[in-house]
Amino acid sequence: MPMSQSLEDYLEMVSFLSDEGEVRVTDIASRLGVSKPSVLTALKNLEEQGLLEHERYRRVNMTKEGVRQATDIRERHSTLTTFLQDVVGVSGETAEKDACKMEHLLSDETLKKIKILVKQKKKN
């Protein structure tokens, strides 16, 4: 089942926060600029999909499948940010914002072609 853009953003944020240490609901809400109830709803959905584990008032932990999917999301974001900055030539701030939007919409085929362009640019 395809994941919504919103749930991808939550999973990606859990991944980023887990790089820094313990992941808590308040940290997710603060970073994404959303309410704690919104975070709890998203976490419940992600838990039902087998992507993370969360007990109320406890830390959030990603499952192996959650880590795999978060890694894919982060790679798409990174590839698109690099493409927009290094190939297209937009500012870092614009590249970040646009990559965040684009990462949810592009087909695998288009993303593969973009990766090729990024690799070619790095070689030159």
Secondary structure as UniProt FT lines:
FT   HELIX           5..20
FT   HELIX           25..32
FT   HELIX           36..48
FT   TURN            49..50
FT   STRAND          52..54
FT   TURN            56..57
FT   STRAND          60..62
FT   HELIX           64..82
FT   HELIX           83..88
FT   HELIX           92..102
FT   TURN            103..105
FT   HELIX           108..123
//
